């Protein structure tokens, strides 16, 4: 299969490597010609995926030079807020038969649309989604991982599964595009909340409680949107939540940890060094909660910390002290 | 409230401290008079809870010298396989009005009964259960934690909640005694599985996938038993699962890690230094799965490792390579 991977961050690079190892012809679209030349020359992405050597068969091409004529699969591995612009670029170039796949985990600010919705609106064709507990640092080292591909068209999902699955990267399929994609977005603000608690010096009990209460809160919103509840119990739900909230690889958790230690929100993205999807997604989720009248105490508290309305310790303290009698309902 | 805590392991000691800080009169029942004298003299439990000073108001008494005449609450904080013997001791001594509460996390071998079922059968009175993400090392240091108390009698649950909850240890109530107790038991074999993967050097993606697939598998059995599905999504379910599978405090995860590194199963309990509830529970869960005809690949693989039928790497490998098409059903 001829594949185009758009984006050369850590996940784009690891995903391109995975597909190449699977025997596909892969081109990676980079932002600049200089970046494409460096990656092609060194076969290493020192900024985003240090220590991983990329197969000779992976080609790198700048967006200004790339064409999509032969691409049977187009994977979007770019920040969520760039999806619209990238989709517009794809729309005028792609072959109508190509499959589109989004690996972005977020919600578009303002519209509150999921990446696959933006792609479908802009290109006029559906996009499948891939989401799960998949730290690029581990996938690129062939450590066993599993993931979910969801598509409205079951045949498209099966074709993507067949191209991507292998012994160390198991792909499961789902029909719940909305749920899988919503889970992928929602876990990032939760990871920020968990990171804040970590940064304040709280322990594993606090983290586990916070993850549980947060999952319940985003599940309520997801179900109002139309997600299937079982998706939240699966790899794209708690699987990715666990991987993100408990791993040293997670930049969203790290962003929270910096906030918990008192770093001003404005300085966090630069210190993390990569896009922190959970920051815009916190704003988007808060808007969604308000639209549906769903109480979101964890998301609201992350928002307060990001906006410097209250201190991190104030916010986590108020979360842990919330009055509650029964765990469910009431 | 006059409280008797039976058991002076890490959780018994931490729980006694918590109740004492909450203003209750607490006696801890130890196995030997020597242990009672040492704890009373030093106010420290160096073997199970080093570094935590116990309030002067906590009394320690050996089982041979203890009476339960004034005890309004009796907490069982002993290994699951000792519950029947302890309940028989309690049965002849307790006041009929006393509330019984089990903190044990396991299933009785042979009968496959939950601790509260054993207590009810032996004493003729019901027992409430307390379960959640509660590492003793953190609760005893007043790090924010949350938990669930479940009882058939809602009034008993509320009375226990009122006695135990405080700012740093939030108690939620539930009516799903079976579900809360089953979750507490089931997470320990899962933690062994996760520890095995850790010991083999696998990463955060593998761990998250394994936790997700394991939770799905024990949820199927729990629902067949009559547990409520939402309990699995709560503090006693994924909350405790996360705390146990990702914490350096968990002895079950540590037991798995030793197995993953090739330590013979017979040597593991001595190396861990405390009871590893997940080992007997693996056998009990496997029996339960067979009774209900539920496929339990993770539990079966932990059993194989414990029985030295196959190597740890063989077992985890076979789990990750299992053929599966869709995530749910099929």
Interface residues (C-beta under 8 A of the other chain):
Chain A: X132 X133 X134 X135 X137 X138 X139 X141 X143 X144 X145 X146 X148 X158 X161 X167 X168 X170 X172 X173 X174 X202 X203 X204 X205 X206 X207 X208 X209 X211 X212 X213 X215 X216 X219 X230 X232 X233 X234 X235 X237 X238 X239 X240 X242 X243 X245 X246 X247 X248 X249 X316 X320 X321 X322 X324 X325 X326 X327 X328
Chain B: X132 X133 X134 X135 X137 X138 X139 X141 X143 X144 X145 X146 X148 X158 X161 X167 X168 X170 X172 X173 X174 X202 X203 X204 X205 X206 X207 X208 X209 X211 X212 X213 X215 X216 X219 X230 X232 X233 X234 X235 X237 X238 X239 X240 X242 X243 X245 X246 X247 X248 X249 X316 X320 X321 X322 X324 X325 X326 X327 X328
